Amino acid sequence: NSTSCYDCPPGKYGPGFEKCATCKVGMYSSVFGAEECLACQKGTFSLLTGAASCIECPAGKYTDTKRSIQCKECDINHYSEQNASIECEICPVKTWTNQEVGATECTPCKYGEVFPEKATGMCIKCRPESYSFYPGENIPKACHPCPIGASCQGGAAVENRIGYWKSHKHANIMNLCLIQEACLGVRSSMPGHPLNIYALPSGHNLSNICVEGHTGPICNTCIDGYGKSGRKCVLCGDVVLEQGLAFLRVLIMFLLLTMLVKSTMKSSMSKTRKPTTTIMKILLSHVQILVLNSGYGVDWPPLILYLLNGLDIIAYLDALLPIDCAMKGSSYFTRTLSYLLTPFLYIPVGAFVLLVVLGACKTKFKKKEMPGTAVVPVSASLKLMNGEKQEASLEAHRVAVKLERERKNDQSSITTLDKLKAILIISLIVLYPSLSKRALSLFACRKVYIFDPNTRKDIPNYFLSADTGIKCYTEEHLLWEFALGIPSVILYVLGVPLSAGFALFKQRRKLFNPKLEDIDIRVRSIFGFIFRSYEPDWFWWEI
């Protein structure tokens, strides 16, 4: 009995002559009079029947099929940041969803977290004793192992230990310092390390990790206003005062060296081999060899280093005569030149003091001696008169040997030239270790790793071990090597032992005598310092 027909409302459909049907789940009709329901498109869903529209999947969810009744959550390390997504995107490298599903965004790896190649898409925080400086670093293993000389607390917390130096906060290699106490850092891993009392607290924010007065690679260069005293940088005083102190130290050193040369010349002419001089020479050589160990780049225990530093002052002239403050503003090359010129200054002065000054004093107070006359003993004459010719001949031979020994041991036969030769030989041999060490220091370069931020690698650089503020193999360094280093090596390092060896070789026939008193006193006075401590067959051993 109807006078009109009604269109099916949204959410329903029908042909118009029957009752309207309700749209099923996953389908919808949005207009009046729909003849059929439409399927929800990808990225949308309809959970209820009779839907007039489909609902868009929210961010973090998706549906990749039509007529969906619900949305799926994005898998772990997948995300969708927009509504109505038909798929989730994979998180970019070095990002993740923190092991959660339905993510709307991916979280980048944090500082100290890595993204290993063989891991299941996870950012992994480095554990203690490992580290990473770059968020999400893509490496085969979990993290980098903690470098030698560093303390790694996990993540990106890497601090150098005391005695080590790093060139950059992201440096992967810790450089062992020549002067361990000059390089600040956290506590050493060695139990009971004496330097731990100077250690910095973990988490310190100091930018300069060198002690006061030190700077440069491995903290082996003095800043302005400081100078080297031994191996450490000390605060310099007034320049005039420092120059006066340096002059006084040089004068005292010259006097000590003169006394040593005089004593050595006197003992060299002795008729017997005294063990005291030999023991002192052996001890000095032993100490000099020990001190060389401090420059080999070995992480010695601190007590050993203290011992080596103390012996350095005894064994080498340059450690006893610090002139850096007196020569303020001068380079290491200039100071080395002044040290290497020491023999040219000392030998004339020493010769003048020993031969002129002390010689004049000795002549003034020396008693006059009557010259002796060699006579044949009465016993030999009587034996000859009694017909005992053989015994008389033996007695005369003994007298002749005695007279020859007296002639060979007559100190008046020693000439001024002989004394000059002795002064030259003894001075050069005493100064030889210091001169050789200083000359060779121009060639001694130490490898120090410097971090390059562009390549993220530690690049090996070479610096002069004596002063790491000087880079090796530059034009300036090569100039000093050729102009000063090579001539000094030829003159001192090679010249002194070769010259002494050649001189001994020329006198070898005179040195094979088992008794020192049978060796000419002139030979003993010149070369006695070299050979008198050894048996005749080993006269060359000092060389």
C-alpha positions as CSV (number, residue, x, y, z in Angstrom):
1,N,0.0,0.0,0.0
2,S,3.1,2.3,-0.2
3,T,2.8,5.3,-2.3
4,S,6.6,5.6,-2.7
5,C,9.9,3.6,-2.4
6,Y,12.8,4.4,-0.1
7,D,16.5,4.1,-1.1
8,C,18.7,1.8,1.0
9,P,20.7,3.9,3.5
10,P,24.5,3.9,3.6
11,G,25.7,0.7,5.1
12,K,23.1,-1.3,3.2
13,Y,22.3,-2.2,-0.3
14,G,19.5,-3.7,-2.4
15,P,17.9,-3.9,-5.9
16,G,15.0,-1.7,-4.8
17,F,12.2,-4.3,-4.8
18,E,13.3,-6.2,-1.8
19,K,14.4,-5.5,1.7
20,C,17.8,-3.8,2.0
21,A,20.6,-6.0,3.0
22,T,23.4,-5.0,5.5
23,C,27.0,-4.8,4.2
24,K,29.2,-7.5,5.6
25,V,32.4,-7.0,7.5
26,G,35.2,-5.7,5.4
27,M,32.7,-4.0,3.0
28,Y,30.8,-0.7,3.0
29,S,28.3,1.4,1.1
30,S,28.6,5.2,1.5
31,V,25.6,6.4,-0.6
32,F,21.8,6.0,-0.5
33,G,20.3,3.4,-2.9
34,A,23.5,1.4,-3.3
35,E,22.9,-1.7,-5.2
36,E,25.9,-3.4,-3.8
37,C,28.6,-3.0,-1.1
38,L,32.2,-2.2,-2.0
39,A,35.2,-3.9,-0.5
40,C,37.4,-1.9,1.8
41,Q,40.6,-0.9,-0.1
42,K,44.1,-1.8,1.0
43,G,45.2,0.3,4.0
44,T,41.6,0.4,5.3
45,F,39.4,-2.0,7.2
46,S,35.8,-2.6,8.4
47,L,35.3,-4.6,11.5
48,L,31.5,-4.2,11.9
49,T,28.6,-5.0,9.5
50,G,26.7,-2.2,7.9
51,A,29.7,0.1,7.6
52,A,29.1,3.3,5.7
53,S,32.9,3.8,5.3
54,C,36.1,2.0,5.9
55,I,38.5,3.1,8.6
56,E,42.1,3.9,7.7
57,C,44.9,1.9,9.4
58,P,46.6,4.2,11.9
59,A,50.4,4.9,11.7
60,G,52.3,1.8,12.8
61,K,49.8,-0.6,11.2
62,Y,48.9,-1.7,7.7
63,T,46.8,-4.0,5.6
64,D,47.9,-5.3,2.2
65,T,44.6,-6.9,1.2
66,K,41.2,-5.7,0.3
67,R,38.1,-6.4,2.4
68,S,40.2,-6.5,5.6
69,I,38.5,-6.6,8.9
70,Q,41.5,-5.4,10.9
71,C,45.0,-3.9,10.5
72,K,48.3,-5.7,11.2
73,E,51.0,-4.2,13.3
74,C,54.3,-3.5,11.7
75,D,56.9,-6.1,12.5
76,I,60.0,-5.5,14.6
77,N,62.4,-3.0,12.8
78,H,59.6,-2.1,10.4
79,Y,57.5,1.1,10.6
80,S,54.7,3.1,9.0
81,E,54.5,6.8,9.8
82,Q,51.3,7.6,7.8
83,N,47.7,6.4,8.1
84,A,46.2,4.0,5.5
85,S,49.6,2.3,4.9
86,I,49.5,-0.8,2.7
87,E,52.9,-2.0,3.9
88,C,55.5,-1.1,6.5
89,E,59.0,0.1,5.5
90,I,62.2,-1.5,6.8
91,C,64.1,0.6,9.3
92,P,67.1,2.3,7.8
93,V,70.6,1.0,8.7
94,K,71.7,2.0,12.2
95,T,68.1,2.4,13.4
96,W,65.7,0.1,15.1
97,T,62.3,-0.1,16.9
98,N,63.7,-1.2,20.3
99,Q,62.4,-4.7,19.7
100,E,58.8,-3.4,19.6
101,V,56.0,-3.9,17.0
102,G,53.7,-1.3,15.5
103,A,56.4,1.4,15.4
104,T,55.6,4.7,13.8
105,E,59.3,5.6,13.5
106,C,62.7,4.0,13.9
107,T,65.0,5.1,16.7
108,P,68.7,5.7,15.7
109,C,71.4,3.9,17.6
110,K,72.7,6.0,20.4
111,Y,76.3,7.1,21.1
112,G,78.1,4.0,22.3
113,E,75.8,1.5,20.5
114,V,76.7,-0.5,17.4
115,F,74.7,-2.2,14.6
116,P,76.6,-5.4,14.0
117,E,76.5,-6.9,10.5
118,K,75.4,-10.3,11.8
119,A,73.0,-9.2,14.4
120,T,69.2,-9.3,14.0
121,G,68.8,-5.6,13.4
122,M,69.5,-4.5,16.9
123,C,71.5,-1.5,18.3
124,I,73.7,-3.1,20.9
125,K,75.3,-1.0,23.7
126,C,79.0,-1.8,24.1
127,R,79.7,-3.6,27.4
128,P,82.6,-2.7,29.7
129,E,86.0,-3.4,28.2
130,S,84.6,-2.6,24.8
131,Y,83.6,0.6,23.0
132,S,82.3,2.4,19.9
133,F,82.5,6.1,19.2
134,Y,80.0,6.2,16.3
135,P,76.2,5.6,16.8
136,G,75.2,2.5,14.9
137,E,78.6,1.6,13.8
138,N,78.3,-1.3,11.3
139,I,81.1,-3.7,12.2
140,P,81.4,-7.5,12.0
141,K,81.8,-7.9,15.8
142,A,79.7,-6.5,18.6
143,C,82.2,-3.8,19.6
144,H,85.8,-2.8,19.5
145,P,88.0,-4.3,22.2
146,C,89.3,-1.8,24.7
147,P,92.7,-0.5,23.6
148,I,95.9,-1.1,25.6
149,G,96.4,1.8,27.9
150,A,92.7,2.7,28.1
151,S,89.8,2.3,30.5
152,C,86.5,1.4,28.9
153,Q,83.4,1.6,31.0
154,G,81.0,0.6,28.3
155,G,79.3,2.5,25.5
156,A,81.6,5.3,24.2
157,A,83.3,5.9,27.6
158,V,87.0,5.5,26.8
159,E,89.7,7.2,28.9
160,N,93.4,6.9,28.7
161,R,95.2,5.6,31.7
162,I,97.9,7.5,33.4
163,G,101.2,7.1,31.5
164,Y,99.4,7.0,28.1
165,W,98.4,9.8,25.7
166,K,95.7,10.0,23.0
167,S,95.6,12.5,20.2
168,H,91.8,12.8,20.0
169,K,88.7,11.9,22.0
170,H,87.9,9.3,19.3
171,A,91.4,7.9,19.0
172,N,91.6,4.1,18.9
173,I,95.3,3.8,19.9
174,M,96.8,5.0,23.2
175,N,100.4,6.1,22.8
176,L,102.8,5.0,25.6
177,C,104.5,8.1,27.0
178,L,108.3,8.3,27.4
179,I,107.7,10.2,30.7
180,Q,104.8,8.3,32.2
181,E,104.2,10.7,35.0
182,A,103.8,13.6,32.5
183,C,100.7,12.0,30.9
184,L,97.6,12.4,33.0
185,G,94.8,9.8,33.0
186,V,92.7,7.5,35.1
187,R,94.1,4.8,37.3
188,S,96.4,2.2,35.9
189,S,95.2,-1.4,35.6
190,M,98.3,-2.5,37.3
191,P,97.5,-3.1,41.0
192,G,99.5,-0.9,43.4
193,H,100.8,1.3,40.5
194,P,102.7,4.2,42.2
195,L,101.4,6.7,39.7
196,N,97.8,6.0,40.7
197,I,98.1,8.6,43.4
198,Y,98.2,11.2,40.6
199,A,95.4,9.6,38.6
200,L,92.4,11.6,37.5
201,P,88.8,10.5,38.5
202,S,86.8,8.7,35.9
203,G,84.6,11.0,33.8
204,H,87.0,14.0,34.1
205,N,86.5,16.8,31.5
206,L,90.1,17.9,31.2
207,S,91.1,18.8,27.6
208,N,94.8,18.9,28.3
209,I,96.0,15.5,29.5
210,C,99.6,16.6,30.2
211,V,101.0,17.8,33.5
212,E,101.8,21.4,33.9
213,G,104.7,22.4,31.8
214,H,104.4,19.6,29.2
215,T,102.6,19.6,25.9
216,G,102.7,18.1,22.4
217,P,102.5,14.5,21.4
218,I,103.1,12.1,24.3
219,C,103.6,15.2,26.5
220,N,107.3,15.4,25.6
221,T,107.6,19.1,24.7
222,C,107.9,22.0,27.1
223,I,105.6,24.9,26.9
224,D,106.8,28.5,26.8
225,G,108.4,29.4,30.1
226,Y,109.5,25.8,30.9
227,G,112.7,23.9,30.1
228,K,113.9,20.4,30.2
229,S,115.8,19.3,33.4
230,G,116.7,15.7,32.7
231,R,113.5,14.4,31.1
232,K,111.0,16.7,32.9
233,C,109.9,20.2,32.1
234,V,110.6,22.6,35.0
235,L,109.6,26.3,35.4
236,C,112.3,28.6,34.2
237,G,113.4,31.6,36.3
238,D,114.9,34.9,35.2
239,V,116.9,34.4,32.0
240,V,120.0,36.1,33.4
241,L,119.8,34.0,36.6
242,E,119.3,30.8,34.5
243,Q,122.4,31.7,32.4
244,G,124.4,32.3,35.5
245,L,123.4,29.0,37.0
246,A,124.1,27.2,33.7
247,F,127.6,28.8,33.6
248,L,128.2,27.7,37.2
249,R,127.1,24.1,36.4
250,V,129.3,24.0,33.4
251,L,132.3,25.3,35.5
252,I,131.7,22.7,38.2
253,M,131.3,20.0,35.5
254,F,134.6,21.1,34.0
255,L,136.4,20.9,37.3
256,L,135.0,17.5,38.1
257,L,136.0,16.3,34.6
258,T,139.5,17.8,35.1
259,M,139.9,16.0,38.4
260,L,138.7,12.7,36.8
261,V,141.2,13.1,33.9
262,K,144.1,13.9,36.4
263,S,143.2,10.9,38.5
264,T,142.9,8.7,35.5
265,M,146.3,9.8,34.1
266,K,147.9,9.1,37.4
267,S,146.4,5.7,37.8
268,S,147.2,4.9,34.1
269,M,150.9,5.1,34.9
270,S,150.6,2.7,37.8
271,K,152.8,-0.4,37.7
272,T,150.0,-2.7,39.0
273,R,146.4,-3.4,37.9
274,K,144.2,-1.9,40.6
275,P,140.7,-3.4,40.7
276,T,139.0,-0.1,41.9
277,T,139.4,1.7,38.6
278,T,138.2,-1.4,36.7
279,I,135.1,-1.8,38.9
280,M,134.2,1.9,38.4
281,K,134.5,1.6,34.7
282,I,132.3,-1.5,34.6
283,L,129.7,0.1,36.8
284,L,129.6,3.2,34.6
285,S,129.2,1.2,31.5
286,H,126.5,-0.9,33.1
287,V,124.6,2.2,34.2
288,Q,124.8,3.7,30.8
289,I,123.4,0.6,29.2
290,L,120.6,0.4,31.7
291,V,119.5,4.0,31.1
292,L,119.2,3.2,27.4
293,N,116.2,0.9,28.3
294,S,114.1,3.9,29.2
295,G,113.9,5.0,25.6
296,Y,112.7,1.7,24.1
297,G,109.0,2.4,24.4
298,V,108.4,-0.4,26.9
299,D,105.8,0.0,29.6
300,W,108.3,-0.4,32.5
301,P,107.0,-0.6,36.1
302,P,107.2,2.9,37.6
303,L,109.8,1.9,40.2
304,I,112.1,0.8,37.3
305,L,111.4,4.1,35.6
306,Y,112.4,6.0,38.7
307,L,115.6,4.1,38.9
308,L,116.4,4.7,35.2
309,N,115.6,8.4,35.5
310,G,117.9,8.7,38.5
311,L,120.7,6.8,36.8
312,D,120.3,9.0,33.7
313,I,121.7,12.0,35.7
314,I,124.8,10.0,36.7
315,A,125.5,8.4,33.4
316,Y,125.1,11.2,30.9
317,L,126.4,14.7,30.8
318,D,123.4,16.3,29.1
319,A,121.1,15.1,32.0
320,L,123.4,16.8,34.5
321,L,123.7,20.1,32.6
322,P,120.2,21.4,31.8
323,I,120.6,24.5,29.6
324,D,117.1,24.8,28.1
325,C,116.1,27.7,30.3
326,A,119.5,29.4,29.8
327,M,119.0,29.1,26.0
328,K,115.4,30.3,26.1
329,G,113.8,30.3,22.7
330,S,116.4,28.1,21.1
331,S,115.4,24.9,19.3
332,Y,116.5,21.4,20.3
333,F,118.9,21.4,17.3
334,T,120.7,24.5,18.6
335,R,121.0,23.0,22.1
336,T,122.3,19.8,20.6
337,L,124.9,21.7,18.7
338,S,126.1,23.3,22.0
339,Y,126.5,19.9,23.6
340,L,128.4,18.4,20.7
341,L,130.9,21.3,20.8
342,T,131.7,20.5,24.4
343,P,135.0,18.7,23.6
344,F,136.3,21.6,21.5
345,L,135.7,23.8,24.6
346,Y,136.8,21.5,27.3
347,I,140.0,19.9,25.9
348,P,141.9,23.2,25.5
349,V,140.8,24.4,28.9
350,G,141.5,21.1,30.6
351,A,144.9,20.9,28.9
352,F,145.7,24.4,30.1
353,V,144.7,23.6,33.7
354,L,146.4,20.2,33.9
355,L,149.6,21.1,32.1
356,V,150.2,24.8,32.8
357,V,148.4,25.6,36.1
358,L,148.8,22.3,37.9
359,G,152.2,21.7,36.3
360,A,153.5,25.0,37.6
361,C,152.3,24.3,41.1
362,K,153.9,20.8,41.0
363,T,157.2,22.2,39.8
364,K,157.3,24.9,42.5
365,F,156.9,22.4,45.4
366,K,158.7,19.4,43.9
367,K,162.0,18.5,45.6
368,K,165.1,18.2,43.5
369,E,166.4,14.7,43.1
370,M,169.9,13.7,42.3
371,P,170.3,11.6,39.2
372,G,171.3,8.0,39.9
373,T,174.1,6.1,38.4
374,A,173.7,2.5,37.4
375,V,176.6,0.3,38.7
376,V,177.2,-3.4,38.5
377,P,176.6,-5.0,41.9
378,V,179.6,-6.1,44.0
379,S,178.2,-9.7,44.1
380,A,178.4,-9.9,40.3
381,S,182.1,-8.6,40.4
382,L,183.1,-11.1,43.0
383,K,181.5,-14.0,41.2
384,L,183.3,-12.9,38.0
385,M,186.6,-12.8,39.9
386,N,186.0,-16.3,41.3
387,G,185.4,-17.7,37.9
388,E,181.7,-18.1,38.2
389,K,181.0,-16.6,34.8
390,Q,177.4,-18.0,34.4
391,E,176.2,-16.8,37.8
392,A,177.9,-13.4,37.1
393,S,176.2,-13.2,33.7
394,L,172.8,-13.9,35.3
395,E,173.3,-11.3,38.0
396,A,174.3,-8.7,35.3
397,H,171.2,-9.6,33.3
398,R,169.0,-9.1,36.3
399,V,170.6,-5.7,36.8
400,A,170.1,-4.8,33.2
401,V,166.4,-5.8,33.4
402,K,166.0,-3.7,36.5
403,L,167.7,-0.7,34.9
404,E,165.5,-1.1,31.8
405,R,162.4,-1.2,34.0
406,E,163.6,2.0,35.7
407,R,164.1,3.6,32.3
408,K,160.7,2.5,31.1
409,N,159.1,3.9,34.3
410,D,161.0,7.1,34.4
411,Q,158.2,9.7,34.4
412,S,160.6,12.4,33.2
413,S,160.5,10.7,29.8
414,I,156.8,11.7,29.4
415,T,156.6,14.6,27.0
416,T,154.0,17.4,26.8
417,L,152.6,15.9,23.6
418,D,152.1,12.5,25.4
419,K,150.1,14.3,28.1
420,L,148.0,16.1,25.5
421,K,147.3,12.8,23.8
422,A,146.3,11.3,27.2
423,I,144.0,14.3,27.9
424,L,142.4,14.0,24.5
425,I,141.8,10.2,24.8
426,I,140.5,10.2,28.3
427,S,138.2,13.2,27.8
428,L,136.7,11.8,24.6
429,I,136.2,8.3,26.2
430,V,134.6,9.9,29.3
431,L,132.3,12.1,27.2
432,Y,131.7,9.5,24.6
433,P,128.4,8.1,25.9
434,S,126.9,11.6,26.3
435,L,128.2,12.7,22.9
436,S,127.0,9.6,21.1
437,K,123.6,9.7,22.8
438,R,123.2,13.4,21.7
439,A,124.4,12.8,18.2
440,L,122.2,9.8,17.7
441,S,119.2,11.6,19.1
442,L,119.0,13.5,15.9
443,F,118.1,10.2,14.1
444,A,115.9,8.7,16.9
445,C,112.2,9.1,15.8
446,R,109.3,7.8,17.7
447,K,106.1,6.6,16.1
448,V,103.0,8.3,17.5
449,Y,99.5,7.6,16.3
450,I,97.5,10.8,15.4
451,F,93.8,10.4,14.8
452,D,92.4,11.7,11.5
453,P,88.7,12.6,11.9
454,N,88.1,12.4,8.1
455,T,89.2,8.8,7.7
456,R,88.4,7.8,11.3
457,K,91.8,6.1,11.5
458,D,94.9,6.6,13.7
459,I,97.7,7.6,11.3
460,P,101.3,6.8,12.3
461,N,103.4,10.0,12.5
462,Y,107.1,10.2,13.5
463,F,108.4,12.7,15.9
464,L,111.9,13.3,17.4
465,S,112.0,11.2,20.6
466,A,114.0,13.8,22.5
467,D,111.4,16.5,21.6
468,T,108.2,15.3,20.1
469,G,107.3,18.9,19.2
470,I,109.6,18.3,16.2
471,K,108.3,16.2,13.3
472,C,110.8,13.9,11.7
473,Y,111.7,13.9,8.0
474,T,110.7,17.5,7.4
475,E,113.0,19.8,5.6
476,E,114.3,21.3,8.8
477,H,114.9,17.9,10.4
478,L,116.7,16.5,7.4
479,L,118.9,19.6,7.2
480,W,120.1,19.2,10.8
481,E,120.6,15.4,10.2
482,F,122.9,16.0,7.3
483,A,124.6,19.2,8.7
484,L,125.1,18.1,12.3
485,G,124.0,14.5,12.8
486,I,126.1,12.7,10.2
487,P,129.3,14.6,10.9
488,S,128.8,14.0,14.7
489,V,128.3,10.3,14.1
490,I,131.4,10.1,12.0
491,L,133.5,12.2,14.5
492,Y,132.3,10.8,17.8
493,V,130.2,7.6,17.4
494,L,132.5,6.0,14.9
495,G,135.6,8.2,15.1
496,V,136.5,7.8,18.8
497,P,136.4,4.0,19.0
498,L,138.0,3.5,15.6
499,S,140.8,6.0,16.3
500,A,141.5,4.4,19.7
501,G,141.4,0.9,18.2
502,F,143.8,1.9,15.5
503,A,146.2,3.5,18.0
504,L,146.1,0.4,20.2
505,F,146.7,-1.9,17.2
506,K,149.9,0.0,16.4
507,Q,151.1,-0.5,20.0
508,R,149.9,-4.1,20.2
509,R,153.5,-5.6,20.4
510,K,154.2,-3.5,23.5
511,L,150.9,-4.4,25.2
512,F,151.4,-8.2,25.3
513,N,153.8,-7.9,28.2
514,P,152.1,-9.6,31.3
515,K,153.6,-7.0,33.7
516,L,152.5,-3.4,33.5
517,E,155.9,-2.2,34.8
518,D,157.5,-3.7,31.7
519,I,155.4,-1.6,29.4
520,D,156.9,1.8,28.5
521,I,155.5,4.5,30.8
522,R,154.8,6.7,27.8
523,V,152.5,4.0,26.3
524,R,150.9,3.6,29.7
525,S,150.4,7.3,30.2
526,I,148.7,7.7,26.8
527,F,146.7,4.4,26.5
528,G,146.7,3.1,30.0
529,F,143.1,4.2,30.6
530,I,142.0,1.9,27.8
531,F,144.0,-1.3,28.3
532,R,145.3,-1.5,31.8
533,S,142.1,-3.1,33.2
534,Y,142.5,-6.1,30.9
535,E,144.8,-9.0,30.5
536,P,147.4,-8.6,27.7
537,D,145.4,-10.9,25.2
538,W,142.3,-8.7,25.8
539,F,143.9,-5.2,25.6
540,W,141.4,-4.2,22.9
541,W,138.3,-5.1,25.0
542,E,137.5,-1.5,26.0
543,I,136.9,-0.6,22.4
